[in-house]
Amino acid sequence: MVAAIVDIAHVLSTGLVATGDFRGAILTATHGLLAESCSETLYVDAIRAARASGAADEAERLSDQLRATLEALDPEYAS
């Protein structure tokens, strides 16, 4: 079930970027992250949409959040 949510959020987010709805793409990806907080795919979707919209601060915040999530899973990731 979680995998299906991630897949659907990814497809929707990608489609929204293609239509220029960057805010919708970010929201879709971040809502998908509520179901699977470790989905690198959804983080990348949200970061790409944020960058495409010119929201550099939001892209940086999402990148930091992804990095922190990965470091929490594997402390050696930071090395």
Secondary structure, DSSP 8 states (H G I E B T S, - for coil): -HHHHHHHHHHHHHHHHHTT-HHHHHHHHHHHHHH-TT-HHHHHHHHHHHHHHT-HHHHHHHHHHHHHHHHHH-GGGG-
